[in-house]
Amino acid sequence: MLFRDFIDLYFEDMGHQLKESTIISKHYMVDKKILPVFGKMPINEITRKISASGRIN
């Protein structure tokens, strides 16, 4: 499963439990900061080393 797919499931599952302002804030952060780096990566390939550096070697 790609990280992007996991995020989609997260928002689908949590969307009705969070306030609209929280959803907007989380979407902004995920879309601008996290998905550009991790979106196309399989979850099992994300390691502490990659996430700490913000780079994929």
PDBQT receptor file of N, H, CA, C and O in Angstrom, charges set to zero:
ATOM      1  N   MET A   1       0.846  -1.173   0.000  1.00  0.00    +0.000 N 
ATOM      2  CA  MET A   1       0.000   0.000   0.000  1.00  0.00    +0.000 C 
ATOM      3  C   MET A   1       0.892   1.236   0.000  1.00  0.00    +0.000 C 
ATOM      4  O   MET A   1       1.836   1.343   0.783  1.00  0.00    +0.000 OA
ATOM      5  N   LEU A   2       0.575   2.154  -0.884  1.00  0.00    +0.000 N 
ATOM      6  H   LEU A   2      -0.192   2.068  -1.520  1.00  0.00    +0.000 HD
ATOM      7  CA  LEU A   2       1.321   3.413  -0.933  1.00  0.00    +0.000 C 
ATOM      8  C   LEU A   2       0.902   4.316   0.223  1.00  0.00    +0.000 C 
ATOM      9  O   LEU A   2      -0.226   4.236   0.709  1.00  0.00    +0.000 OA
ATOM     10  N   PHE A   3       1.805   5.161   0.648  1.00  0.00    +0.000 N 
ATOM     11  H   PHE A   3       2.722   5.226   0.253  1.00  0.00    +0.000 HD
ATOM     12  CA  PHE A   3       1.512   6.084   1.729  1.00  0.00    +0.000 C 
ATOM     13  C   PHE A   3       0.319   6.969   1.368  1.00  0.00    +0.000 C 
ATOM     14  O   PHE A   3      -0.521   7.260   2.219  1.00  0.00    +0.000 OA
ATOM     15  N   ARG A   4       0.246   7.393   0.117  1.00  0.00    +0.000 N 
ATOM     16  H   ARG A   4       0.929   7.157  -0.574  1.00  0.00    +0.000 HD
ATOM     17  CA  ARG A   4      -0.873   8.225  -0.350  1.00  0.00    +0.000 C 
ATOM     18  C   ARG A   4      -2.210   7.509  -0.129  1.00  0.00    +0.000 C 
ATOM     19  O   ARG A   4      -3.186   8.134   0.288  1.00  0.00    +0.000 OA
ATOM     20  N   ASP A   5      -2.258   6.205  -0.406  1.00  0.00    +0.000 N 
ATOM     21  H   ASP A   5      -1.466   5.698  -0.745  1.00  0.00    +0.000 HD
ATOM     22  CA  ASP A   5      -3.477   5.427  -0.209  1.00  0.00    +0.000 C 
ATOM     23  C   ASP A   5      -3.849   5.349   1.277  1.00  0.00    +0.000 C 
ATOM     24  O   ASP A   5      -5.022   5.423   1.642  1.00  0.00    +0.000 OA
ATOM     25  N   PHE A   6      -2.832   5.200   2.114  1.00  0.00    +0.000 N 
ATOM     26  H   PHE A   6      -1.879   5.140   1.817  1.00  0.00    +0.000 HD
ATOM     27  CA  PHE A   6      -3.060   5.176   3.555  1.00  0.00    +0.000 C 
ATOM     28  C   PHE A   6      -3.664   6.500   4.036  1.00  0.00    +0.000 C 
ATOM     29  O   PHE A   6      -4.596   6.507   4.839  1.00  0.00    +0.000 OA
ATOM     30  N   ILE A   7      -3.132   7.602   3.545  1.00  0.00    +0.000 N 
ATOM     31  H   ILE A   7      -2.375   7.596   2.892  1.00  0.00    +0.000 HD
ATOM     32  CA  ILE A   7      -3.647   8.925   3.916  1.00  0.00    +0.000 C 
ATOM     33  C   ILE A   7      -5.102   9.066   3.473  1.00  0.00    +0.000 C 
ATOM     34  O   ILE A   7      -5.925   9.603   4.214  1.00  0.00    +0.000 OA
ATOM     35  N   ASP A   8      -5.422   8.593   2.281  1.00  0.00    +0.000 N 
ATOM     36  H   ASP A   8      -4.754   8.156   1.679  1.00  0.00    +0.000 HD
ATOM     37  CA  ASP A   8      -6.817   8.636   1.814  1.00  0.00    +0.000 C 
ATOM     38  C   ASP A   8      -7.733   7.867   2.763  1.00  0.00    +0.000 C 
ATOM     39  O   ASP A   8      -8.819   8.337   3.102  1.00  0.00    +0.000 OA
ATOM     40  N   LEU A   9      -7.291   6.685   3.189  1.00  0.00    +0.000 N 
ATOM     41  H   LEU A   9      -6.409   6.303   2.913  1.00  0.00    +0.000 HD
ATOM     42  CA  LEU A   9      -8.081   5.899   4.132  1.00  0.00    +0.000 C 
ATOM     43  C   LEU A   9      -8.227   6.615   5.472  1.00  0.00    +0.000 C 
ATOM     44  O   LEU A   9      -9.292   6.590   6.089  1.00  0.00    +0.000 OA
ATOM     45  N   TYR A  10      -7.150   7.250   5.909  1.00  0.00    +0.000 N 
ATOM     46  H   TYR A  10      -6.285   7.270   5.408  1.00  0.00    +0.000 HD
ATOM     47  CA  TYR A  10      -7.189   7.990   7.173  1.00  0.00    +0.000 C 
ATOM     48  C   TYR A  10      -8.251   9.087   7.123  1.00  0.00    +0.000 C 
ATOM     49  O   TYR A  10      -9.080   9.189   8.028  1.00  0.00    +0.000 OA
ATOM     50  N   PHE A  11      -8.233   9.900   6.081  1.00  0.00    +0.000 N 
ATOM     51  H   PHE A  11      -7.560   9.817   5.346  1.00  0.00    +0.000 HD
ATOM     52  CA  PHE A  11      -9.202  10.991   5.998  1.00  0.00    +0.000 C 
ATOM     53  C   PHE A  11     -10.629  10.461   5.812  1.00  0.00    +0.000 C 
ATOM     54  O   PHE A  11     -11.584  11.056   6.312  1.00  0.00    +0.000 OA
ATOM     55  N   GLU A  12     -10.770   9.361   5.105  1.00  0.00    +0.000 N 
ATOM     56  H   GLU A  12      -9.994   8.877   4.699  1.00  0.00    +0.000 HD
ATOM     57  CA  GLU A  12     -12.092   8.754   4.945  1.00  0.00    +0.000 C 
ATOM     58  C   GLU A  12     -12.625   8.264   6.287  1.00  0.00    +0.000 C 
ATOM     59  O   GLU A  12     -13.801   8.438   6.604  1.00  0.00    +0.000 OA
ATOM     60  N   ASP A  13     -11.745   7.650   7.066  1.00  0.00    +0.000 N 
ATOM     61  H   ASP A  13     -10.789   7.509   6.808  1.00  0.00    +0.000 HD
ATOM     62  CA  ASP A  13     -12.142   7.102   8.357  1.00  0.00    +0.000 C 
ATOM     63  C   ASP A  13     -12.344   8.190   9.420  1.00  0.00    +0.000 C 
ATOM     64  O   ASP A  13     -13.307   8.138  10.186  1.00  0.00    +0.000 OA
ATOM     65  N   MET A  14     -11.453   9.156   9.467  1.00  0.00    +0.000 N 
ATOM     66  H   MET A  14     -10.671   9.199   8.845  1.00  0.00    +0.000 HD
ATOM     67  CA  MET A  14     -11.470  10.162  10.532  1.00  0.00    +0.000 C 
ATOM     68  C   MET A  14     -12.272  11.408  10.179  1.00  0.00    +0.000 C 
ATOM     69  O   MET A  14     -12.567  12.219  11.057  1.00  0.00    +0.000 OA
ATOM     70  N   GLY A  15     -12.626  11.571   8.919  1.00  0.00    +0.000 N 
ATOM     71  H   GLY A  15     -12.387  10.913   8.205  1.00  0.00    +0.000 HD
ATOM     72  CA  GLY A  15     -13.291  12.783   8.467  1.00  0.00    +0.000 C 
ATOM     73  C   GLY A  15     -14.536  13.145   9.239  1.00  0.00    +0.000 C 
ATOM     74  O   GLY A  15     -14.789  14.325   9.482  1.00  0.00    +0.000 OA
ATOM     75  N   HIS A  16     -15.312  12.166   9.628  1.00  0.00    +0.000 N 
ATOM     76  H   HIS A  16     -15.106  11.208   9.430  1.00  0.00    +0.000 HD
ATOM     77  CA  HIS A  16     -16.548  12.448  10.349  1.00  0.00    +0.000 C 
ATOM     78  C   HIS A  16     -16.323  12.641  11.854  1.00  0.00    +0.000 C 
ATOM     79  O   HIS A  16     -17.243  13.041  12.568  1.00  0.00    +0.000 OA
ATOM     80  N   GLN A  17     -15.108  12.361  12.340  1.00  0.00    +0.000 N 
ATOM     81  H   GLN A  17     -14.361  12.036  11.761  1.00  0.00    +0.000 HD
ATOM     82  CA  GLN A  17     -14.804  12.491  13.763  1.00  0.00    +0.000 C 
ATOM     83  C   GLN A  17     -14.088  13.794  14.100  1.00  0.00    +0.000 C 
ATOM     84  O   GLN A  17     -13.976  14.156  15.272  1.00  0.00    +0.000 OA
ATOM     85  N   LEU A  18     -13.604  14.499  13.082  1.00  0.00    +0.000 N 
ATOM     86  H   LEU A  18     -13.695  14.205  12.131  1.00  0.00    +0.000 HD
ATOM     87  CA  LEU A  18     -12.825  15.710  13.300  1.00  0.00    +0.000 C 
ATOM     88  C   LEU A  18     -13.617  16.943  12.897  1.00  0.00    +0.000 C 
ATOM     89  O   LEU A  18     -14.500  16.885  12.041  1.00  0.00    +0.000 OA
ATOM     90  N   LYS A  19     -13.284  18.051  13.528  1.00  0.00    +0.000 N 
ATOM     91  H   LYS A  19     -12.567  18.098  14.224  1.00  0.00    +0.000 HD
ATOM     92  CA  LYS A  19     -13.900  19.308  13.131  1.00  0.00    +0.000 C 
ATOM     93  C   LYS A  19     -13.403  19.696  11.738  1.00  0.00    +0.000 C 
ATOM     94  O   LYS A  19     -12.300  19.328  11.336  1.00  0.00    +0.000 OA
ATOM     95  N   GLU A  20     -14.221  20.434  11.020  1.00  0.00    +0.000 N 
ATOM     96  H   GLU A  20     -15.117  20.733  11.346  1.00  0.00    +0.000 HD
ATOM     97  CA  GLU A  20     -13.863  20.830   9.655  1.00  0.00    +0.000 C 
ATOM     98  C   GLU A  20     -12.548  21.599   9.621  1.00  0.00    +0.000 C 
ATOM     99  O   GLU A  20     -11.734  21.395   8.720  1.00  0.00    +0.000 OA
ATOM    100  N   SER A  21     -12.334  22.476  10.591  1.00  0.00    +0.000 N 
ATOM    101  H   SER A  21     -12.995  22.641  11.323  1.00  0.00    +0.000 HD
ATOM    102  CA  SER A  21     -11.087  23.256  10.618  1.00  0.00    +0.000 C 
ATOM    103  C   SER A  21      -9.870  22.352  10.818  1.00  0.00    +0.000 C 
ATOM    104  O   SER A  21      -8.803  22.623  10.269  1.00  0.00    +0.000 OA
ATOM    105  N   THR A  22     -10.021  21.296  11.587  1.00  0.00    +0.000 N 
ATOM    106  H   THR A  22     -10.889  21.076  12.033  1.00  0.00    +0.000 HD
ATOM    107  CA  THR A  22      -8.926  20.343  11.800  1.00  0.00    +0.000 C 
ATOM    108  C   THR A  22      -8.623  19.588  10.513  1.00  0.00    +0.000 C 
ATOM    109  O   THR A  22      -7.460  19.391  10.160  1.00  0.00    +0.000 OA
ATOM    110  N   ILE A  23      -9.664  19.170   9.820  1.00  0.00    +0.000 N 
ATOM    111  H   ILE A  23     -10.609  19.329  10.106  1.00  0.00    +0.000 HD
ATOM    112  CA  ILE A  23      -9.480  18.462   8.553  1.00  0.00    +0.000 C 
ATOM    113  C   ILE A  23      -8.754  19.347   7.542  1.00  0.00    +0.000 C 
ATOM    114  O   ILE A  23      -7.828  18.900   6.865  1.00  0.00    +0.000 OA
ATOM    115  N   ILE A  24      -9.178  20.591   7.448  1.00  0.00    +0.000 N 
ATOM    116  H   ILE A  24      -9.930  20.954   7.998  1.00  0.00    +0.000 HD
ATOM    117  CA  ILE A  24      -8.541  21.528   6.512  1.00  0.00    +0.000 C 
ATOM    118  C   ILE A  24      -7.067  21.699   6.855  1.00  0.00    +0.000 C 
ATOM    119  O   ILE A  24      -6.211  21.681   5.970  1.00  0.00    +0.000 OA
ATOM    120  N   SER A  25      -6.776  21.864   8.138  1.00  0.00    +0.000 N 
ATOM    121  H   SER A  25      -7.471  21.879   8.856  1.00  0.00    +0.000 HD
ATOM    122  CA  SER A  25      -5.394  22.048   8.583  1.00  0.00    +0.000 C 
ATOM    123  C   SER A  25      -4.544  20.810   8.285  1.00  0.00    +0.000 C 
ATOM    124  O   SER A  25      -3.427  20.922   7.780  1.00  0.00    +0.000 OA
ATOM    125  N   LYS A  26      -5.078  19.643   8.600  1.00  0.00    +0.000 N 
ATOM    126  H   LYS A  26      -5.985  19.552   9.010  1.00  0.00    +0.000 HD
ATOM    127  CA  LYS A  26      -4.336  18.403   8.349  1.00  0.00    +0.000 C 
ATOM    128  C   LYS A  26      -4.127  18.183   6.851  1.00  0.00    +0.000 C 
ATOM    129  O   LYS A  26      -3.041  17.786   6.428  1.00  0.00    +0.000 OA
ATOM    130  N   HIS A  27      -5.160  18.438   6.050  1.00  0.00    +0.000 N 
ATOM    131  H   HIS A  27      -6.042  18.760   6.393  1.00  0.00    +0.000 HD
ATOM    132  CA  HIS A  27      -5.018  18.286   4.600  1.00  0.00    +0.000 C 
ATOM    133  C   HIS A  27      -3.919  19.204   4.062  1.00  0.00    +0.000 C 
ATOM    134  O   HIS A  27      -3.110  18.790   3.231  1.00  0.00    +0.000 OA
ATOM    135  N   TYR A  28      -3.895  20.433   4.533  1.00  0.00    +0.000 N 
ATOM    136  H   TYR A  28      -4.552  20.769   5.208  1.00  0.00    +0.000 HD
ATOM    137  CA  TYR A  28      -2.879  21.370   4.072  1.00  0.00    +0.000 C 
ATOM    138  C   TYR A  28      -1.481  20.833   4.393  1.00  0.00    +0.000 C 
ATOM    139  O   TYR A  28      -0.617  20.783   3.518  1.00  0.00    +0.000 OA
ATOM    140  N   MET A  29      -1.267  20.436   5.633  1.00  0.00    +0.000 N 
ATOM    141  H   MET A  29      -1.969  20.477   6.344  1.00  0.00    +0.000 HD
ATOM    142  CA  MET A  29       0.048  19.961   6.050  1.00  0.00    +0.000 C 
ATOM    143  C   MET A  29       0.446  18.706   5.259  1.00  0.00    +0.000 C 
ATOM    144  O   MET A  29       1.568  18.611   4.763  1.00  0.00    +0.000 OA
ATOM    145  N   VAL A  30      -0.462  17.766   5.150  1.00  0.00    +0.000 N 
ATOM    146  H   VAL A  30      -1.374  17.844   5.554  1.00  0.00    +0.000 HD
ATOM    147  CA  VAL A  30      -0.167  16.519   4.444  1.00  0.00    +0.000 C 
ATOM    148  C   VAL A  30       0.103  16.785   2.970  1.00  0.00    +0.000 C 
ATOM    149  O   VAL A  30       1.079  16.280   2.415  1.00  0.00    +0.000 OA
ATOM    150  N   ASP A  31      -0.754  17.574   2.335  1.00  0.00    +0.000 N 
ATOM    151  H   ASP A  31      -1.547  17.984   2.786  1.00  0.00    +0.000 HD
ATOM    152  CA  ASP A  31      -0.610  17.834   0.898  1.00  0.00    +0.000 C 
ATOM    153  C   ASP A  31       0.649  18.615   0.550  1.00  0.00    +0.000 C 
ATOM    154  O   ASP A  31       1.278  18.344  -0.473  1.00  0.00    +0.000 OA
ATOM    155  N   LYS A  32       1.025  19.573   1.379  1.00  0.00    +0.000 N 
ATOM    156  H   LYS A  32       0.515  19.793   2.211  1.00  0.00    +0.000 HD
ATOM    157  CA  LYS A  32       2.162  20.437   1.075  1.00  0.00    +0.000 C 
ATOM    158  C   LYS A  32       3.499  19.907   1.579  1.00  0.00    +0.000 C 
ATOM    159  O   LYS A  32       4.532  20.136   0.948  1.00  0.00    +0.000 OA
ATOM    160  N   LYS A  33       3.492  19.203   2.705  1.00  0.00    +0.000 N 
ATOM    161  H   LYS A  33       2.653  19.016   3.216  1.00  0.00    +0.000 HD
ATOM    162  CA  LYS A  33       4.752  18.817   3.339  1.00  0.00    +0.000 C 
ATOM    163  C   LYS A  33       5.068  17.324   3.278  1.00  0.00    +0.000 C 
ATOM    164  O   LYS A  33       6.225  16.941   3.107  1.00  0.00    +0.000 OA
ATOM    165  N   ILE A  34       4.058  16.490   3.415  1.00  0.00    +0.000 N 
ATOM    166  H   ILE A  34       3.118  16.801   3.554  1.00  0.00    +0.000 HD
ATOM    167  CA  ILE A  34       4.316  15.057   3.586  1.00  0.00    +0.000 C 
ATOM    168  C   ILE A  34       4.177  14.272   2.286  1.00  0.00    +0.000 C 
ATOM    169  O   ILE A  34       5.068  13.499   1.934  1.00  0.00    +0.000 OA
ATOM    170  N   LEU A  35       3.076  14.459   1.573  1.00  0.00    +0.000 N 
ATOM    171  H   LEU A  35       2.352  15.087   1.860  1.00  0.00    +0.000 HD
ATOM    172  CA  LEU A  35       2.868  13.683   0.347  1.00  0.00    +0.000 C 
ATOM    173  C   LEU A  35       3.913  13.918  -0.736  1.00  0.00    +0.000 C 
ATOM    174  O   LEU A  35       4.251  12.974  -1.451  1.00  0.00    +0.000 OA
ATOM    175  N   PRO A  36       4.445  15.139  -0.894  1.00  0.00    +0.000 N 
ATOM    176  CA  PRO A  36       5.486  15.289  -1.920  1.00  0.00    +0.000 C 
ATOM    177  C   PRO A  36       6.710  14.389  -1.678  1.00  0.00    +0.000 C 
ATOM    178  O   PRO A  36       7.383  13.986  -2.628  1.00  0.00    +0.000 OA
ATOM    179  N   VAL A  37       6.990  14.080  -0.423  1.00  0.00    +0.000 N 
ATOM    180  H   VAL A  37       6.444  14.407   0.348  1.00  0.00    +0.000 HD
ATOM    181  CA  VAL A  37       8.147  13.239  -0.103  1.00  0.00    +0.000 C 
ATOM    182  C   VAL A  37       7.770  11.764  -0.054  1.00  0.00    +0.000 C 
ATOM    183  O   VAL A  37       8.479  10.923  -0.605  1.00  0.00    +0.000 OA
ATOM    184  N   PHE A  38       6.661  11.447   0.602  1.00  0.00    +0.000 N 
ATOM    185  H   PHE A  38       6.084  12.131   1.050  1.00  0.00    +0.000 HD
ATOM    186  CA  PHE A  38       6.327  10.055   0.890  1.00  0.00    +0.000 C 
ATOM    187  C   PHE A  38       5.151   9.486   0.100  1.00  0.00    +0.000 C 
ATOM    188  O   PHE A  38       4.911   8.280   0.160  1.00  0.00    +0.000 OA
ATOM    189  N   GLY A  39       4.418  10.306  -0.631  1.00  0.00    +0.000 N 
ATOM    190  H   GLY A  39       4.613  11.286  -0.680  1.00  0.00    +0.000 HD
ATOM    191  CA  GLY A  39       3.178   9.883  -1.262  1.00  0.00    +0.000 C 
ATOM    192  C   GLY A  39       3.258   8.653  -2.130  1.00  0.00    +0.000 C 
ATOM    193  O   GLY A  39       2.362   7.810  -2.078  1.00  0.00    +0.000 OA
ATOM    194  N   LYS A  40       4.304   8.522  -2.930  1.00  0.00    +0.000 N 
ATOM    195  H   LYS A  40       5.031   9.207  -2.972  1.00  0.00    +0.000 HD
ATOM    196  CA  LYS A  40       4.419   7.405  -3.872  1.00  0.00    +0.000 C 
ATOM    197  C   LYS A  40       5.200   6.221  -3.307  1.00  0.00    +0.000 C 
ATOM    198  O   LYS A  40       5.442   5.240  -4.010  1.00  0.00    +0.000 OA
ATOM    199  N   MET A  41       5.589   6.315  -2.048  1.00  0.00    +0.000 N 
ATOM    200  H   MET A  41       5.392   7.112  -1.477  1.00  0.00    +0.000 HD
ATOM    201  CA  MET A  41       6.365   5.232  -1.436  1.00  0.00    +0.000 C 
ATOM    202  C   MET A  41       5.456   4.201  -0.783  1.00  0.00    +0.000 C 
ATOM    203  O   MET A  41       4.465   4.560  -0.147  1.00  0.00    +0.000 OA
ATOM    204  N   PRO A  42       5.786   2.926  -0.934  1.00  0.00    +0.000 N 
ATOM    205  CA  PRO A  42       5.076   1.907  -0.151  1.00  0.00    +0.000 C 
ATOM    206  C   PRO A  42       5.363   2.140   1.336  1.00  0.00    +0.000 C 
ATOM    207  O   PRO A  42       6.479   2.505   1.708  1.00  0.00    +0.000 OA
ATOM    208  N   ILE A  43       4.379   1.933   2.159  1.00  0.00    +0.000 N 
ATOM    209  H   ILE A  43       3.473   1.636   1.857  1.00  0.00    +0.000 HD
ATOM    210  CA  ILE A  43       4.531   2.190   3.591  1.00  0.00    +0.000 C 
ATOM    211  C   ILE A  43       5.697   1.408   4.184  1.00  0.00    +0.000 C 
ATOM    212  O   ILE A  43       6.430   1.932   5.024  1.00  0.00    +0.000 OA
ATOM    213  N   ASN A  44       5.874   0.180   3.761  1.00  0.00    +0.000 N 
ATOM    214  H   ASN A  44       5.279  -0.245   3.079  1.00  0.00    +0.000 HD
ATOM    215  CA  ASN A  44       6.936  -0.648   4.340  1.00  0.00    +0.000 C 
ATOM    216  C   ASN A  44       8.346  -0.192   3.961  1.00  0.00    +0.000 C 
ATOM    217  O   ASN A  44       9.322  -0.711   4.503  1.00  0.00    +0.000 OA
ATOM    218  N   GLU A  45       8.471   0.759   3.049  1.00  0.00    +0.000 N 
ATOM    219  H   GLU A  45       7.679   1.180   2.608  1.00  0.00    +0.000 HD
ATOM    220  CA  GLU A  45       9.796   1.279   2.681  1.00  0.00    +0.000 C 
ATOM    221  C   GLU A  45      10.140   2.581   3.403  1.00  0.00    +0.000 C 
ATOM    222  O   GLU A  45      11.249   3.096   3.253  1.00  0.00    +0.000 OA
ATOM    223  N   ILE A  46       9.219   3.108   4.170  1.00  0.00    +0.000 N 
ATOM    224  H   ILE A  46       8.319   2.690   4.292  1.00  0.00    +0.000 HD
ATOM    225  CA  ILE A  46       9.481   4.340   4.917  1.00  0.00    +0.000 C 
ATOM    226  C   ILE A  46      10.170   3.953   6.211  1.00  0.00    +0.000 C 
ATOM    227  O   ILE A  46       9.639   3.184   7.012  1.00  0.00    +0.000 OA
ATOM    228  N   THR A  47      11.358   4.499   6.401  1.00  0.00    +0.000 N 
ATOM    229  H   THR A  47      11.790   5.124   5.750  1.00  0.00    +0.000 HD
ATOM    230  CA  THR A  47      12.142   4.192   7.597  1.00  0.00    +0.000 C 
ATOM    231  C   THR A  47      12.417   5.462   8.379  1.00  0.00    +0.000 C 
ATOM    232  O   THR A  47      12.182   6.568   7.893  1.00  0.00    +0.000 OA
ATOM    233  N   ARG A  48      12.911   5.295   9.588  1.00  0.00    +0.000 N 
ATOM    234  H   ARG A  48      13.102   4.397   9.983  1.00  0.00    +0.000 HD
ATOM    235  CA  ARG A  48      13.273   6.466  10.399  1.00  0.00    +0.000 C 
ATOM    236  C   ARG A  48      14.342   7.301   9.710  1.00  0.00    +0.000 C 
ATOM    237  O   ARG A  48      14.309   8.529   9.785  1.00  0.00    +0.000 OA
ATOM    238  N   LYS A  49      15.280   6.657   9.045  1.00  0.00    +0.000 N 
ATOM    239  H   LYS A  49      15.306   5.660   8.984  1.00  0.00    +0.000 HD
ATOM    240  CA  LYS A  49      16.350   7.378   8.363  1.00  0.00    +0.000 C 
ATOM    241  C   LYS A  49      15.788   8.267   7.256  1.00  0.00    +0.000 C 
ATOM    242  O   LYS A  49      16.180   9.426   7.126  1.00  0.00    +0.000 OA
ATOM    243  N   ILE A  50      14.882   7.727   6.469  1.00  0.00    +0.000 N 
ATOM    244  H   ILE A  50      14.564   6.785   6.575  1.00  0.00    +0.000 HD
ATOM    245  CA  ILE A  50      14.264   8.515   5.391  1.00  0.00    +0.000 C 
ATOM    246  C   ILE A  50      13.433   9.640   5.969  1.00  0.00    +0.000 C 
ATOM    247  O   ILE A  50      13.541  10.781   5.518  1.00  0.00    +0.000 OA
ATOM    248  N   SER A  51      12.605   9.345   6.957  1.00  0.00    +0.000 N 
ATOM    249  H   SER A  51      12.517   8.418   7.323  1.00  0.00    +0.000 HD
ATOM    250  CA  SER A  51      11.715  10.364   7.485  1.00  0.00    +0.000 C 
ATOM    251  C   SER A  51      12.481  11.466   8.223  1.00  0.00    +0.000 C 
ATOM    252  O   SER A  51      12.057  12.621   8.195  1.00  0.00    +0.000 OA
ATOM    253  N   ALA A  52      13.576  11.144   8.868  1.00  0.00    +0.000 N 
ATOM    254  H   ALA A  52      13.920  10.206   8.890  1.00  0.00    +0.000 HD
ATOM    255  CA  ALA A  52      14.364  12.148   9.580  1.00  0.00    +0.000 C 
ATOM    256  C   ALA A  52      15.081  13.095   8.608  1.00  0.00    +0.000 C 
ATOM    257  O   ALA A  52      15.174  14.299   8.851  1.00  0.00    +0.000 OA
ATOM    258  N   SER A  53      15.577  12.541   7.524  1.00  0.00    +0.000 N 
ATOM    259  H   SER A  53      15.502  11.563   7.326  1.00  0.00    +0.000 HD
ATOM    260  CA  SER A  53      16.328  13.358   6.575  1.00  0.00    +0.000 C 
ATOM    261  C   SER A  53      15.408  14.094   5.613  1.00  0.00    +0.000 C 
ATOM    262  O   SER A  53      15.785  15.129   5.065  1.00  0.00    +0.000 OA
ATOM    263  N   GLY A  54      14.204  13.570   5.404  1.00  0.00    +0.000 N 
ATOM    264  H   GLY A  54      13.898  12.729   5.849  1.00  0.00    +0.000 HD
ATOM    265  CA  GLY A  54      13.293  14.162   4.430  1.00  0.00    +0.000 C 
ATOM    266  C   GLY A  54      13.719  13.885   3.002  1.00  0.00    +0.000 C 
ATOM    267  O   GLY A  54      13.142  14.425   2.058  1.00  0.00    +0.000 OA
ATOM    268  N   ARG A  55      14.736  13.038   2.842  1.00  0.00    +0.000 N 
ATOM    269  H   ARG A  55      15.205  12.600   3.608  1.00  0.00    +0.000 HD
ATOM    270  CA  ARG A  55      15.234  12.710   1.505  1.00  0.00    +0.000 C 
ATOM    271  C   ARG A  55      15.130  11.213   1.284  1.00  0.00    +0.000 C 
ATOM    272  O   ARG A  55      15.169  10.413   2.219  1.00  0.00    +0.000 OA
ATOM    273  N   ILE A  56      14.999  10.870   0.035  1.00  0.00    +0.000 N 
ATOM    274  H   ILE A  56      14.967  11.519  -0.725  1.00  0.00    +0.000 HD
ATOM    275  CA  ILE A  56      14.968   9.460  -0.351  1.00  0.00    +0.000 C 
ATOM    276  C   ILE A  56      16.239   9.185  -1.131  1.00  0.00    +0.000 C 
ATOM    277  O   ILE A  56      16.492   9.796  -2.169  1.00  0.00    +0.000 OA
ATOM    278  N   ASN A  57      17.034   8.257  -0.619  1.00  0.00    +0.000 N 
ATOM    279  H   ASN A  57      16.829   7.760   0.224  1.00  0.00    +0.000 HD
ATOM    280  CA  ASN A  57      18.307   7.916  -1.273  1.00  0.00    +0.000 C 
ATOM    281  C   ASN A  57      18.124   6.798  -2.249  1.00  0.00    +0.000 C 
ATOM    282  O   ASN A  57      19.086   6.377  -2.893  1.00  0.00    +0.000 OA
TER     283      ASN A  57
